[in-house]
Amino acid sequence: MNRIAIIGTGFVADLYMRSIRTFPDFEISKVYDIDASRLRAFCLYWKVTPADSLEDLLADTVDLILNLTNPSAHFAVSRACLLAGKHVYSEKPLATVMSQAQELCELADSKSLLLSSAPCSVLGETAQTLWLALRRNVVGRPRLIYAELDDDFVTQAPYRSWRSESGAPWPYRDEFQTGCTLEHAGYYLSWLMAMFGSVEEVVAGAANLIENKLEDQRQTAPDFSCAILYFKSGVVARLTCSIVAPHNHQLRVVGDGGILEVDQSWDNHTAVRIRRRFILRRRLINIPITRRVKIKGTTHPKVERWGAARMNFALGPAETLAAIREGRPSRLSSGFALHLNEVTLAIQSGGAQRMQTICPKVDPMPWAK
């Protein structure tokens, strides 16, 4: 049995609990949150044990701690866990400041601990199917990727009424202050890093298009960003994030022999399709009918759609626990998390920047080889 502790019982914690229930060998040891009423509601709903304090939780014998706190607390909480000798899986971003992310990785390495961060959808069936298609050269050499992570005009949505299963409100203040880039870019960026390796240079622009998102008019992060990512492998990608433009989570990989298409990033088993080209009467035509690419056999536990997502959030913790058990590097290693953090921060800050970190090699999942 794998014993897991959870710190943070907000909106996303319920999504993790739904996902953890798909792994029968996972056991929740203790849960903690600084908000006593939120902790009580969460523990009553999921029938798990609350910790009396952070120190109480850290003193328990566990295989992995999930840091599901607010983004501004990620660094301090992960650092406390590592100092207590615990392996850590953190929600994204690893840290909101690059020097803090580096400090966490160095601390984990010095203590021979595993440190990973979300998102983990790169381990899901759709991402792994796309990657398998690329390795099989079904569209020839990939040249260009267009990735969209637009979530519609969120500030006009009834977001104050959004609640998780156990009653946690959607953390709109954190979402607006952290920004859609830090919150969402990783969903496709992690896929591209696993498939194409290190990003060498980021050229990006970002803007805060909607003023006064918060009642106290406190400053918020950009609600739009668009980046050109230059990979060391030669591939170029355009990644767009916004909470202004109409919903669009499409990804297209343009190759010499056609296009690979995915319509949803927040669905672990949405279709991967191939679109071919042909010449008709001196015109180049993209065939309107696509063919689906599939992986044969069993992949991973699935979850039903809840809200906007149909993702198994426990795939990352499961991979981290498997790496601990097998004595190998995690596919979502601290080096992977650090490169993801650097590229994401570069996108949000804008301008042209050369990356100082590199992406370690990532192996496909065993069922996708």
C-alpha positions as CSV (number, residue, x, y, z in Angstrom):
1,M,0.0,0.0,0.0
2,N,1.3,3.5,-0.9
3,R,0.7,6.0,1.9
4,I,0.1,9.6,0.7
5,A,-0.4,12.7,2.7
6,I,-2.1,15.8,1.3
7,I,-1.4,19.5,2.2
8,G,-4.1,21.8,0.8
9,T,-7.8,20.9,0.6
10,G,-9.0,23.6,-1.9
11,F,-10.7,23.2,-5.3
12,V,-8.1,21.0,-7.0
13,A,-7.8,18.6,-4.0
14,D,-11.2,17.1,-4.9
15,L,-10.0,16.3,-8.4
16,Y,-7.0,14.5,-6.9
17,M,-9.2,12.5,-4.6
18,R,-11.4,11.4,-7.4
19,S,-8.3,10.3,-9.3
20,I,-6.6,8.6,-6.3
21,R,-9.7,6.4,-5.9
22,T,-8.8,4.8,-9.3
23,F,-5.7,3.4,-7.7
24,P,-6.7,0.7,-5.2
25,D,-3.1,0.6,-3.7
26,F,-3.2,4.3,-2.6
27,E,-4.0,5.1,0.9
28,I,-4.5,8.7,2.3
29,S,-2.7,8.9,5.6
30,K,-3.4,12.4,6.8
31,V,-4.6,15.7,5.3
32,Y,-3.9,19.3,6.4
33,D,-5.0,22.8,5.6
34,I,-4.5,26.1,7.4
35,D,-8.3,26.7,7.0
36,A,-9.8,24.5,9.7
37,S,-13.4,24.7,8.3
38,R,-12.2,23.8,4.8
39,L,-10.2,20.9,6.2
40,R,-13.1,19.6,8.2
41,A,-15.5,19.7,5.2
42,F,-13.0,17.9,3.0
43,C,-12.2,15.2,5.5
44,L,-15.9,14.6,6.2
45,Y,-16.7,14.4,2.5
46,W,-13.9,12.0,1.6
47,K,-13.7,10.2,4.9
48,V,-10.0,10.9,5.5
49,T,-8.1,11.8,8.6
50,P,-7.1,15.4,9.3
51,A,-3.7,16.3,10.7
52,D,-3.6,18.5,13.8
53,S,-0.9,20.7,12.2
54,L,1.7,20.7,9.5
55,E,4.2,19.3,11.9
56,D,1.8,16.5,12.8
57,L,1.5,15.6,9.1
58,L,5.3,15.8,8.5
59,A,5.9,13.5,11.4
60,D,3.8,10.7,9.9
61,T,5.4,7.9,7.9
62,V,4.3,8.4,4.3
63,D,5.7,7.5,0.8
64,L,4.8,10.8,-0.8
65,I,3.3,14.2,0.0
66,L,1.0,16.1,-2.4
67,N,1.5,19.8,-2.1
68,L,-1.9,21.2,-3.3
69,T,-1.7,24.6,-1.6
70,N,-2.1,28.0,-3.3
71,P,0.7,28.8,-5.8
72,S,2.2,31.5,-3.5
73,A,2.7,28.8,-0.9
74,H,4.2,26.1,-3.1
75,F,7.8,27.0,-2.4
76,A,7.5,27.2,1.4
77,V,5.4,24.1,1.8
78,S,7.6,22.0,-0.6
79,R,10.7,23.2,1.2
80,A,9.3,22.2,4.6
81,C,8.4,18.7,3.2
82,L,11.9,18.2,1.7
83,L,13.6,19.3,4.9
84,A,11.5,16.7,6.7
85,G,12.9,14.0,4.4
86,K,9.7,13.5,2.3
87,H,9.3,13.0,-1.4
88,V,7.1,15.7,-2.9
89,Y,4.7,16.0,-5.8
90,S,3.6,19.7,-6.1
91,E,0.8,21.3,-8.0
92,K,2.0,23.7,-10.7
93,P,4.0,25.9,-10.7
94,L,6.9,24.4,-8.8
95,A,7.5,28.0,-7.7
96,T,6.5,31.4,-8.8
97,V,10.2,32.6,-8.7
98,M,12.9,30.8,-10.6
99,S,15.5,31.0,-7.9
100,Q,13.1,29.3,-5.5
101,A,12.4,26.5,-8.0
102,Q,16.2,26.0,-8.3
103,E,16.6,25.9,-4.5
104,L,13.9,23.2,-4.2
105,C,15.6,21.1,-6.9
106,E,19.0,21.4,-5.2
107,L,17.5,20.6,-1.8
108,A,15.8,17.5,-3.2
109,D,19.0,16.4,-4.9
110,S,21.1,16.9,-1.8
111,K,18.7,14.7,0.2
112,S,18.2,12.1,-2.5
113,L,14.5,12.8,-2.6
114,L,12.2,12.9,-5.6
115,L,10.5,16.2,-6.4
116,S,7.9,16.4,-9.2
117,S,5.3,18.9,-10.3
118,A,2.0,18.9,-12.2
119,P,0.7,18.8,-14.7
120,C,0.8,15.0,-15.4
121,S,-1.4,14.8,-18.5
122,V,1.8,14.0,-20.5
123,L,1.5,10.6,-19.0
124,G,-2.1,10.2,-20.2
125,E,-3.4,8.2,-23.1
126,T,-3.8,11.1,-25.5
127,A,-0.3,12.6,-25.1
128,Q,1.3,9.1,-25.2
129,T,-0.7,8.2,-28.4
130,L,0.4,11.5,-30.0
131,W,4.0,10.8,-29.1
132,L,3.8,7.2,-30.4
133,A,2.5,8.5,-33.7
134,L,5.5,10.9,-33.9
135,R,8.0,8.2,-33.1
136,R,6.4,6.1,-35.9
137,N,6.8,9.0,-38.3
138,V,3.1,8.8,-39.4
139,V,3.3,12.4,-40.6
140,G,7.0,12.5,-41.4
141,R,9.3,15.1,-39.9
142,P,7.4,17.4,-37.6
143,R,8.1,21.1,-38.4
144,L,5.6,23.3,-36.6
145,I,3.2,23.0,-33.7
146,Y,0.3,25.2,-32.9
147,A,-1.0,24.8,-29.3
148,E,-4.0,26.7,-28.0
149,L,-5.1,27.0,-24.3
150,D,-7.8,29.6,-24.5
151,D,-10.6,29.3,-21.8
152,D,-13.1,31.9,-23.0
153,F,-14.0,35.2,-21.3
154,V,-13.7,33.9,-17.7
155,T,-14.3,37.2,-16.0
156,Q,-17.8,37.2,-17.4
157,A,-18.5,33.7,-16.3
158,P,-20.4,33.0,-13.0
159,Y,-17.1,31.8,-11.4
160,R,-18.0,33.0,-7.9
161,S,-20.6,30.2,-7.8
162,W,-18.2,27.4,-8.9
163,R,-17.7,24.8,-6.2
164,S,-15.8,21.6,-6.0
165,E,-17.3,18.3,-4.9
166,S,-16.7,18.9,-1.2
167,G,-17.8,22.6,-1.5
168,A,-14.5,24.5,-2.0
169,P,-15.0,27.7,-4.0
170,W,-13.0,28.1,-7.3
171,P,-9.9,30.2,-6.1
172,Y,-10.5,33.1,-8.5
173,R,-8.1,35.4,-6.6
174,D,-5.2,33.0,-6.9
175,E,-6.1,32.2,-10.5
176,F,-6.1,35.9,-11.5
177,Q,-3.0,36.8,-9.5
178,T,-1.0,33.8,-10.7
179,G,-2.2,34.1,-14.3
180,C,-3.5,31.7,-16.9
181,T,0.0,31.1,-18.3
182,L,1.5,29.7,-15.1
183,E,-1.8,27.9,-14.5
184,H,-2.3,26.4,-17.9
185,A,0.8,26.5,-20.3
186,G,2.2,23.4,-18.8
187,Y,-0.6,21.2,-20.1
188,Y,0.8,21.4,-23.6
189,L,4.3,22.5,-22.8
190,S,5.0,19.3,-20.8
191,W,3.9,17.3,-23.8
192,L,6.2,19.2,-26.2
193,M,9.2,18.9,-23.8
194,A,8.8,15.1,-23.5
195,M,8.4,14.7,-27.3
196,F,10.9,17.3,-28.6
197,G,13.3,17.9,-25.7
198,S,14.7,21.2,-24.4
199,V,13.5,24.7,-25.3
200,E,16.5,26.8,-26.2
201,E,14.8,30.2,-26.7
202,V,11.4,31.7,-25.9
203,V,10.1,34.8,-27.7
204,A,6.9,35.9,-26.1
205,G,4.4,38.7,-25.5
206,A,1.9,38.9,-22.7
207,A,-0.8,41.4,-21.7
208,N,-3.4,42.1,-19.0
209,L,-6.4,42.9,-21.2
210,I,-9.2,42.9,-18.6
211,E,-8.7,45.6,-15.9
212,N,-9.9,45.4,-12.3
213,K,-10.5,41.6,-12.1
214,L,-10.5,41.8,-8.3
215,E,-12.8,43.8,-6.1
216,D,-9.9,45.6,-4.3
217,Q,-8.3,46.3,-7.7
218,R,-5.1,44.5,-6.7
219,Q,-2.7,43.8,-9.5
220,T,-3.3,40.6,-11.5
221,A,-1.1,38.6,-13.8
222,P,-1.4,38.7,-17.7
223,D,-4.6,37.1,-19.0
224,F,-3.1,36.6,-22.4
225,S,0.2,35.3,-23.6
226,C,1.6,34.1,-26.9
227,A,5.0,32.5,-27.3
228,I,7.2,31.1,-30.0
229,L,9.3,28.2,-28.6
230,Y,12.5,27.2,-30.3
231,F,13.4,23.7,-29.4
232,K,17.0,22.4,-29.6
233,S,15.7,19.5,-31.8
234,G,14.7,22.1,-34.5
235,V,11.0,22.1,-34.0
236,V,9.2,25.4,-33.5
237,A,6.0,25.8,-31.5
238,R,3.5,28.6,-31.0
239,L,1.7,28.4,-27.6
240,T,-1.1,30.7,-26.8
241,C,-2.9,31.0,-23.4
242,S,-5.8,33.3,-22.5
243,I,-8.9,33.7,-20.4
244,V,-10.3,36.1,-22.9
245,A,-10.5,34.3,-26.3
246,P,-13.2,31.7,-27.0
247,H,-12.5,28.2,-25.7
248,N,-10.0,26.4,-27.8
249,H,-7.7,23.6,-26.6
250,Q,-6.6,22.4,-30.0
251,L,-3.1,21.2,-30.7
252,R,-1.8,20.6,-34.3
253,V,1.6,19.1,-35.2
254,V,2.4,19.9,-38.8
255,G,4.7,17.4,-40.5
256,D,6.0,16.8,-44.0
257,G,3.4,14.1,-44.6
258,G,0.3,15.6,-42.9
259,I,-1.0,16.9,-39.6
260,L,-1.6,15.3,-36.2
261,E,-4.6,16.9,-34.4
262,V,-5.8,16.9,-30.8
263,D,-9.0,18.8,-29.8
264,Q,-8.7,18.7,-26.0
265,S,-5.8,19.0,-23.6
266,W,-7.9,18.4,-20.5
267,D,-9.1,14.9,-21.6
268,N,-6.7,12.0,-21.1
269,H,-8.4,9.9,-23.8
270,T,-9.6,12.3,-26.4
271,A,-8.8,11.3,-30.0
272,V,-5.5,11.8,-31.8
273,R,-6.2,12.2,-35.6
274,I,-4.1,12.3,-38.8
275,R,-5.1,14.6,-41.6
276,R,-3.4,14.0,-44.9
277,R,-2.7,16.3,-47.9
278,F,-3.1,15.6,-51.6
279,I,-2.9,17.6,-54.8
280,L,-6.1,18.1,-56.9
281,R,-6.1,20.1,-60.1
282,R,-3.0,22.1,-59.2
283,R,-4.3,22.7,-55.7
284,L,-2.9,21.4,-52.3
285,I,-5.9,20.0,-50.3
286,N,-6.0,19.1,-46.6
287,I,-8.3,16.0,-46.6
288,P,-11.5,16.9,-44.7
289,I,-11.7,13.3,-43.3
290,T,-9.3,12.3,-40.6
291,R,-8.1,8.9,-39.4
292,R,-7.8,8.1,-35.6
293,V,-4.5,6.8,-34.1
294,K,-5.0,4.4,-31.2
295,I,-2.9,2.5,-28.7
296,K,-3.8,-1.2,-28.4
297,G,-4.3,-2.7,-25.0
298,T,-4.7,-1.3,-21.5
299,T,-3.3,2.2,-20.8
300,H,-4.2,3.7,-17.4
301,P,-7.1,4.2,-15.1
302,K,-9.7,6.6,-16.4
303,V,-11.9,9.1,-14.6
304,E,-15.3,10.5,-15.7
305,R,-15.6,14.2,-16.7
306,W,-16.0,16.6,-13.8
307,G,-16.4,20.2,-14.8
308,A,-14.0,21.2,-17.6
309,A,-11.7,18.2,-17.1
310,R,-11.6,14.5,-17.7
311,M,-8.0,14.0,-16.4
312,N,-6.6,11.5,-13.9
313,F,-4.7,13.8,-11.6
314,A,-3.1,10.8,-9.9
315,L,-1.0,9.7,-12.9
316,G,1.8,12.0,-11.7
317,P,1.8,10.8,-8.1
318,A,1.6,7.2,-9.4
319,E,4.6,7.7,-11.6
320,T,6.6,9.3,-8.7
321,L,5.7,6.4,-6.4
322,A,6.7,3.9,-9.1
323,A,10.0,5.6,-9.5
324,I,10.6,5.5,-5.7
325,R,9.7,1.8,-5.6
326,E,11.8,0.9,-8.6
327,G,14.8,3.0,-7.7
328,R,14.8,5.0,-11.0
329,P,14.4,8.6,-12.1
330,S,10.8,9.7,-12.4
331,R,9.5,10.7,-15.8
332,L,8.4,13.9,-14.1
333,S,11.8,14.5,-12.5
334,S,12.9,17.6,-10.7
335,G,15.0,18.5,-13.8
336,F,11.8,18.2,-16.0
337,A,9.9,20.4,-13.5
338,L,12.6,23.0,-13.4
339,H,12.8,23.4,-17.2
340,L,9.0,23.5,-17.3
341,N,9.1,26.2,-14.7
342,E,11.7,28.3,-16.5
343,V,10.0,28.2,-19.8
344,T,6.6,29.0,-18.3
345,L,7.9,32.0,-16.4
346,A,9.7,33.2,-19.6
347,I,6.4,33.1,-21.5
348,Q,4.6,35.1,-18.8
349,S,7.3,37.7,-18.5
350,G,7.6,38.2,-22.3
351,G,10.5,39.3,-24.5
352,A,13.3,37.1,-25.9
353,Q,15.0,34.8,-23.5
354,R,17.6,32.0,-23.7
355,M,16.9,29.1,-21.4
356,Q,19.5,28.2,-18.8
357,T,18.0,24.8,-17.9
358,I,17.6,21.7,-20.1
359,C,15.0,19.1,-20.3
360,P,16.2,15.6,-19.3
361,K,15.3,12.7,-21.6
362,V,11.8,11.3,-20.9
363,D,10.8,7.7,-21.6
364,P,7.4,6.9,-23.0
365,M,5.0,4.9,-20.7
366,P,5.5,1.1,-21.0
367,W,2.1,0.6,-22.5
368,A,2.8,3.2,-25.3
369,K,6.0,1.8,-26.7
